Amino acid sequence: MSANTASASAPVKKVSLLRILGPAHVWALGVGIVLVGEYTGWNFAADKGGTLAALIICWVIGLLYTSVAMIDSEVTSTVAAAGGQYAQAKHIVGPLMAFNVALYLVFAYTMLEVSNAILIADTIKAYAGEGFGDWHYRGVIATVIVVLAALNYRGVLMTLNVNFVITAVAYAAIIVLFFSVQPWSQGTILKLNEMVTPENALPYGWIGVIAAFHWGIWYYLGIEGTTQAAEEVRSPARSLPYGTMAGMITLLIGASITWYVCASLMPWQYLGFTYYPLLDAGKLTGSALLENMMFAATILAALASANGCINDAARAWFSLGRDRYLPTWFSAVHPTYRTPYRSILFLVPIALAFAFIANLGQAITFSILSGVLHYTFMSVNIMMFRNKWPLGSIRRGYTHPFHPLPAIVLLALCIVTYFAIFLGYGAQLTAMVVFYIVMSLWFHFYRYRYVKRGDQFTMPWPKPQGY
């Protein structure tokens, strides 16, 4: 037998993603992406509605994301595939919805990654002074994006082990700051009774609370990213619900502590303006040690978030390539590191381009817009999932309680958030919706002809109810 014949008859080895992650990695991915929102971004809600509005939004948006976490935990533990909500949409709603959801995910995480790189450069520039020129600024942004992309290229286990450590350190810094300012003794360092008064708690009334929904999303944006690594989790039925819900509890506690400390140290006019609320809180304590700790923690939180965003965006893009929604070139898995390396590399110049032309507020807004579009889909998705495959018809890894209440709450809060975004960024909201409509038309009339329709559905489920 010739060498050519032997080689032709040899079976082709399929390289796939590795199942090596546990609940701690899921927690690190979710909290790591989100924690930077407690270091900056959430405080812009105070500018819209006052200090008390920022607290109200902390818990109301916390309810929105608790609904997201509960819904995600049920569907993703059942559809445990890379791409998370994209894989859910593909099996439950249909290909066009799946394509749009994947775009929502890629843009939400890429713009969040961009926001983090800008925040790191801004923070360093604020400390470096006038000697920190434009080239230094751009160099920091480029270094952050390229180095973290290289880390993701080398493997998901290494990436999330690093994320676990730096996320834990950044979260511990918030706890240390909280106890350092003696929260049990108002007036010693904290002055909540002076900063939150009947006159300034809600300076614009309840319409200010509605407007604050826009920035309130930043408290928790990205926790749903835990589902992007579903195909690399050892036990999705256990790890995804535990890791995601533990992440939400962690973030709710951290957000409440953050609000309490910052609102007690800064008037709402300044709190709603600064890019560094926790770093400024460290400065206002008068302790150089606390100030330096919060400076380092701000950098670490932004690094953890950018690191997780690269992981999630690449897996959504990889999933599109694997199903031929995009060229299959993007679906390549590295033979050694077992990562979607081409998708990781492809998104690097896109992130760099946005980071060099957008400011922090614009980047955050584009990320929030894509995120809210995605959450709207999730409320519809879980309704369809329960209707098509009722409890008992298929095996679920986890069943979330109180259905359909979480879906109804999620949809209602998303509608309010759209209105809040329209009040401040109506042009951007319109532009994003038009962009997604154009991409939908492109997919429907051009790209879908390349999809192998039978291959895209991989779950061994029975026919849905009513079909």
N, C-alpha and C positions, 0 to 999 in steps of 0.2 A: 504494500500500500504506500502510495507516495505521501510525502510530508504535507502537500496541499490537501489531499483527500482526508488525512487524519485531522488536520486542523479544521477542515470544514465540518467534519462529523462530531467534533468535540462540543459539548454543551457550553452555551454562553453563560458565564457567571454574572448574575445580576447583583450589582452593588446597591445596598439599601442603607437607610439611616439606622443607627444603633439604638436599641432600647436600653438605656443605661441610667436614666434619671429617676430620682425618688421625690417624695413630698417636699424635702428641704430645697431641692433645686427648683421645683415649681414655685415655692414661696419666694425664693431669691429672684426668679424671673419676674413674677408679678410685682412684688414690693420694690424690687430694684428699678423697674421701669417707672414706677409711680412716685417714689419717695422724693424725687427732685421737685415735685409739685408742692411739697410742704416747705421747700427751701425758697421757692419763688413761684409766682404766677397766681396762686390762690388769693393773695393779698390785693390783687387788682379788683376783686369783688368789693373791697372796702371803698374803693374810689367810686364804684357805681352806686353803692347803697349805704355806706357807713359801716362801722365796726360790728354792730349787732347783725347786720345783713350777712356779713362774712361768716358769722357763727351759724345763723339759720341755714345758710346755703351749705355749710359744712355737713350738716346732718341730713338735709333734704337730698342733696346730691349723694350723700352716703347711702341713703335709701335707694336711689336710682342704681348705684353700683352694687349694692347688695342684691338687688333683683338681677342685675347682669351676671353676677357671680353664681347665683343659684341656677339661673337658666343655663348658663354656660356649662356648669358642672354636670347637669343632667345630659345635655345633648352631646357634649364632647366626650364624656366617659362612655357614651354609646357609639359615637362616630369618632374613634380615636385615630385620626389621620393628620398628617402635617397640613398646615393651612388653617386648622381650627375652624373658624366660622365659615370659611370658604367651603370646606368639605361638608359642613352642615347644610349650607345653602344648595349645594350641588345635589345632594340626595333628597332634600325635603321640598325645596321650592323649584329649582330648575337651573339650567346652565347660565342663562342671562343674569339672574340674580347672583349666582355664584361668582361670575366674572366681576360684577360691580362690587360685591363684598370684598373680593380680593384686592381690588383697587382701593377701596376704603381703607383696608388694613395697611397696604403698602404706603399710602400717602400719610395716614395717621402716624405710623411709626417712623417713617423717614423724616417727616417734619418735626416730630418730637426729638429725633436724633439731632436734627439741625438746631433746634432750640437749645439742646443741652450743650452742643459745641459752642454756640454763641455765648451761652451763659458762662461757660468756663473761661472763654477769652475775655468777656466783660469783667468777670471777677478778678482775674489776674491783672488786667489793665487798670482796674480801680486801685489796686495795691502797688503796682509798679510805677505809676506816675507818668510824667511827660516823656520819659525815655522809652516808653513802650509804644512804638510807632505802628503804622498800618501794616507793615510787613510782618512785624512780630505778632500782631493780632491775627492776621490771616494764617500765619505759620502755626499758631496754637490750634486754630480751628482744623486746619488740614491734618496736623499731627494726631489730634484726638480721633478724627474719623478714620484715618488710614490705619493707625495702630490698633484700634478696636476692631476694625474689619479684619486685620491680620490675625487677631486673637480668635475671632469667630471662625476664620478659615481653618485654624488648627484643630478645632474640635469643640463640640457643644459641652462636654463634661468639664473641660478646662474653663470654658467661657463662664459657665454657671457656678463653678466653684469660686472663681474670682468674684463673680457678682454676689455670691452669698457673703463673702468676707467683707467687701467694701460696703454692701448694703447694711450689714449688721453694725459696722463701725459708724456709718452715717446716722443710723437710727439711734444707736446708743448715745450719740452726741446730743440729740434732742432731749433724751431722758436726763442726761447729765446737766444740761442747761436748765431744764425744768426744776430739778432739785437744788441747783446752785442759786436760783433766785428766790428761794424760800417761799414757795407758792402758798404755804399755810399761813403766812404772815403778811397780809396786805399792808402796804405803806412803808415797809422796810426797803424793798427794792421795787416791787410791783405797785402800780397805782391804778388799778382797774376802776376804782371809784371815781377817779378824776378823768380817765380817758373815755369810759363808757357812761355817759350821763343821758338823761331823758332828752337833752337838747341835741346831742350828736350821735346817739345810737342809730337812729334811722333818719338822717338829715333830709332824704328825699321821699320819705314815706314808703309805702309798700311797692310802689312802682320801681323804687331803687332795689328792692329785694328781687323783683322779677329780672331787672337788668343784670343783677349780679350772678344769675344762673350761668351766663356765658363763661365767666372766669371760675365759677365754682366747679366746673367740670375738671379743672386742672388739679383739684385736690386728689383725684383718683384715676385720671386718664391713663389707660394702659393696663389695668389689672386684668382685663380680659385676654391679655397677651399670654397668659399661662397656657391657653389652649393651643398655641402655635407649636409647642413642642410635644403635642399629644402622641405623635408617632415615635417619640424617643423616650417615653416614660415607661418604666418597667411594669407598673400596675395602674393603668389609667383609672379604673373604677375606684381605687383607693387614693392614689396620689393627687389626681386632679381636683376632686372636691376638697380634700384636706388642705392641700397647698393653697388653693384659691381662697377658701373661706378663712383660713388662718391669716392669709395676706390681707383680706378685708378688715378683719378685727385689728390687726397690727396697724393698718393705715388709719382707721377710725380713731384709735387711741392717739396716734401720733398727730393727726390733724387737730384734734381737740386741744392737746397740749400746746401745739404750735400757736393756735389762735389765742389761747389764754396768755401765753408769755408775751407774744408780740402786741396784742391789744392792750396789755397792761403797761407796756414800755413806750408805745408810740401813739400819737394822736391819729385818728383815722385819715386825716388829710395826707400825712406823710406815709402811713402804712399802705395806702392805696396807690402810692407813687413809686416807692422804692423797688428796685429789682432784687434786693437782698434782705428780706425781712428778718430771717433768723441770724444772718451775719450782723445786721444792725442791732439786733437784740443782744448779741454777744458783746458788741461795742458799748452799748448803753449800760451794761452791768458794771463797767469800769474795770473789769478784769482783763488784762492782756492775755492771760491763759485761755479764758473763755472765748475771747475774740479770735485768737489764732486757731482754737479748736473748731469754731464754727466756719472759719475760712476754709480749713482743710476739709471739713465735712460737706460744705457746699460743693467743692470740687469732686469729692468722692460720690456724692449723690448724683451729680450730673453724669459722671463717668459710668456709674451703674446703670442709669437710665439709658444712655446712648448705647451701651453694650447690649442690653436686652432688646432695644429697638432694632439693632442690626440683625440680631438673631431672628426676631419675629418677621420683619419685613422680607428677609431673604427666604424664609420658609413659605410665606404666602406667594412670592414670585416663583419659587421653585415648583409649587403645586400647580400654578397656571401652566408652566412648561410641561409638567408631567402629563397633564390631561390634554395637551395640545391647544389650550386656549391661547397660548403664546408659543413661539418656536420651541421645539423640544430641546434645543441647545441649552436652555436654562434649567433643564431637569437633571443635569449631570451631577452625580455624587462623587466626591473625591475618593479614589481607590484606597488611600491610606487613612485620611482623617475622617472619612464618612460624613462629610458636610456638603451642603449645596453650594459649592465654592463659586460656580459661575454666577449664580444669583447674587451672592455676597459681593463679588467683584463688580458686577454690572451696576449695582445701586450706589457704589462709592462715588463716582463722578456726579451722579444726580444729587446726592446729598451735599457734595462740595459746592455745586453750582448754586443751590438754594441758600446755603450758608453764607456765600459771598455776596448775594444780592438782597437778601431779606433781613429785616431787623427782628428782634426777639418777639415783639408783639405780633407781627405778621405771621411768623413761623408758628407761634402758639395757636393763633386763630385758625390757620389752615389745618393744623392737627386736630383741633377741637371739632371743626366742621366735619371732617371725615369721620371722626369718632362718633358724633351724634347721628350721622346718617347710618352708620353701622349698628348703633344701639336700637334705632327705629326698626331696622330689619329683624333684630333679635326678638323683639316683642311679637312680631308677626310669625317668625320662624317657630317659636315654641308652641304657639297656638296650632299651627299646621301640623307640627310633629305629634302633638297629643291627639289631634283629630284623625290623622292618617294611621298612626300606630298607637292605639290606646294602651293603657297600662295592662300588661299581661300578654300582649301580642308579640313583643320582642323583648329580649333581655336587655335591661338597662343597668349600667354600672352604678348609677345613683338616681334617685327620684326626688326632685325638689318639692317641698311642701307648699300648700296654700294656692296651688294653681286654680284659676288663672290670675289671681291677684297680683303677683309680681309682674306679669306681662302687662296688665292694665296700668299699673303704677309706672312702669318703665315707659310705656307709650305716652302717657299723659305728661310726664316730666320731660320727655324729649320734645314734645310740642311746645311746652313753655320755653325750653332752651332755644328752639328755633326762633321764637319771637324775641328773646333776649339778644341773640346774635344779630338778628335783623336790626335791632335798635342801634347797635354800634358798628356793625360791619355788614350792612345790607348788600353792598356791592360785591364783597368777597363771597357772601353766601350765594348770590345769584350766579357769579362766575363759576363757582364750584359745581353748582347744580347743572349749569349748561355744559361744563366739561364732562361730567358723568353721562349726560344724555348723548353727547357726541360720541363718546367712547362706546356706549351701548349700541348705537347705530352701526359703528364700525364693526363691533363684534358680531352683531346679528346678520349684517349683509355681506360681510367679508370673511372674518376669521373663523366662524363656526363651521364652515365647509371643510376645514382641515381636522376637525375633531372626530375621533373614532367613538361614535356615540355609545356603543355597547361597552367600551372599556372604561368609561369615566365613572361608572357606578360600581362600587366595589363591596358594598355591604350586602350580606346574605339575608336580606329581609324578605318577608312575604309581601304580596301585593298590598298596597295601602287600602284602607277602608274606602269604599265607594268607587274603586277602579276595577 
